[in-house]
Amino acid sequence: MIDIEAACLPVGMGSATNLNDLVLKLFEIGAVKFGNFTLKSGIQSPVYFDLRVIISYPDLMIDVSEHLYQASKTGSTYQSVCGVPYTALPLATCISTAHKFPMLIRRKEAKDYGTKKIIEGHYKPGDVCLVVEDVVTSGSSVLETVLSLQQEEINVTDAVVLVDREQGGKDMLKTKGIKLHSVCTITQILEVLGNMGKLEQDVINRTKQFIHDNRFNPNGNVKRSPEDEGGDRSIKRVKRVLTYGDRAKLCSHSVAKFLFTTMEDKQTNLALSADVTTGAELLRLADAVGPHICILKTHIDIISDFKPDLVHDLSHLAEKHGFLIFEDRKFADIGNTVKHQYSSGVYRISDWSHIINAHALPGPGIVQGLKEVGLVKDRACLLIAEMSSKGNLATGDYAKATLKMAEEHDDFVIGFITQSKLSNDPNWVHITPGVKLTRGKDSLGQQYLTPREVICDKECDIIIVGRGITEAEDSVVAAKAFQEAGYNAYLERMQKT
Ligand code: 5BU
């Protein structure tokens, strides 16, 4: 039995009803439902929370936010509140206005160029912010908001939620140094509604069994800095730099997710530009260098003996070694033409290349055209924002406009071919060609930066290396050297920031 008295909250300014009344009201308005529901994951659930409906009941909104505020008081002190978009945004607003805590808003998508903000509102490094959420299952949505705040040097020690589904979210957040406070748990809801005769015992049993059978394991993928380990949080700053693994969790596009996951797991930010001219040489390189790369980039039209079997075999090697294929086709025509270039002809690029790239020059129609083909196949596109060759015209405002175009198509565009970081939004992948172990140029205008300059100084994510590997005496030895240089530069950047 839960202690209902203890769950009753003090009455006073901003008083809250008792928990029984709150749970009953949530049940009556359909914010919590019992039956058979198919969740986004495809799992069948006997319980469903639709807490968005709360916004249609102003008194309930005030009551819920007051309960949240009271529950948060058992945690550390904080200077501001931030709701997890979207349902918890108005709840955080109510807490903010009723109790005079400044509010922060985390953007789901970042808008402006360069200094682009993910967090809106006034704050200073070292501020402590309370994260507010409506319902927690695995904890991943709370974590997303926490990571965005930490990226701006805002500390998060506590989060508060209306309903804890008791499926592992609290434990997961604990592994990240976040204490989760809940107004109620699903066990409490079942008990309250059971006592009131609103639920049959078999519904209660089925729901309990479901919760028990569907717990998420806490997964400590986020690297923790020493500052996270307790201590006086109010004076210590936590600048959490997002690892590739953290970013995999944030990305919604499956190709970007796979890419970041691969980079973290294989410890490589190296893309091989396999600019060879025979199929046999392409396959030999892919097999030999495959363990060291996250992407294999092709120029399929320079293969003199191309046969459809080649891309079939290449796809097998991609699966074997866990890398993505990126056909560096640099589409640059009107939407209708690129659609055909992407899907038909001899190469049928969309059939085998996970990633393609395009110039932004023709305007958004090019992305729309490519997207018509690629989206259904779960393909991804990179926009060419800046080039490595001397005297190229893709600079300044051009790169800015490219970012804007990408933002308008973020269901298909996952990032940029660029020479420097364009946006702080961790969802975008920044990929840089023109890389050798020492600076330099070739005789036709190519300009080379080092892996450290690209990854550490310019804060890009992936180095593209062609002749540095293909013309080396031993391509595997060279690939390993680039892998090491690129990954060490990434580790150095993690330390530095
Ligand atoms: P390199 O051998 O490492 O110079 O090869 C670089 C590759 O990257 C090559 O395939 C180019 O077509 C590709 N590339 C580039 O070098 N610079 C750019 O700005 C773009 C692509 Br976009």
Residues whose N, C-alpha, C, O or C-beta is under 5 A from the ligand:
A	BS01	5BU	S273 D275 I384 E386 M387 S388 S389 I417 P433 G434 V435 Q446 I464 V465 G466 R467 G468
